[in-house]
Amino acid sequence: MTYLSHLECSECRQHFNAGELHHLCPVCGAPLWARYDLDRAKRELDRDRYAIRPNGLWRWAELLPIDDPAQRIDLGEGGTPLLRIDRLAAELGLRDVWLKDEGRNPTGSFKARGMATAVTRAKALGVTEFVVPTAGNAGGAAAAYAARAGLKIHIYMPKDAPPANIKECLDVGADVHLIDGLINDAGRLAAAEAGKHGWFDLATLKEPYRVEGKKTMGYEIAQAMQWNLPDVIVYPAGGGTGLIGIWKAFDELQALGWIGSKRPRMIAVQAEGCQPIVTAWRKNQPAA
């Protein structure tokens, strides 16, 4: 069902067993990436067959970390459309502008993709209780997928998070903790409680599989554009998992022989009040 082969450290490049539960690299503390046997997949997969499959994230099952279709924690995520934005294109003096409408995902954001794969894989590896720090959308998605899986989840979020996000977490039965402070403060509290109680931490880049759900945006963009990538992708980023996922998708598609070496220019856009990637880029240092 899957070509998942192993986990690889993004920094020291050591390999780890994908059949075991992991957070960060136990050697250097960097994020881990899921790796696939793409040489074998290149011989056995036909990209044209994907167009006739049911639309959605799980269309790409062989390239996702799932052993059995029955394991899927599915709320109908993925398969969002590319919409032409002709008036904006004319205003900007561009030939083509497209919008990938991720608002059609469950809970209203692309966060659904990452939580679908992260919760699916974690449950398959024996996790029964989660924790996640969030400023809003990620918490709502995590709560929904944990509820769908029948598992417990603890949400740590700032008191000034959008009321709609707080409510959606509560409505699906999550244990919600509203804190004084920002998302990084919520992250420290969530990590401390995870260590104390043995909860599985779903925080950004602290486990390998949220990226895997997000990368399906890259697969869908390539397929929708007849396997010719756009010149530029403008991406509204929080922690940047989606950007990483899309780039990872393009690398995998090239290894499969489905696209060439051309890559789009990637532009991360962040709100002035929450811009860790922009700040790190300007300071030439890793984002905290």
Disulfide bonds with the S-S distance in Angstrom:
none
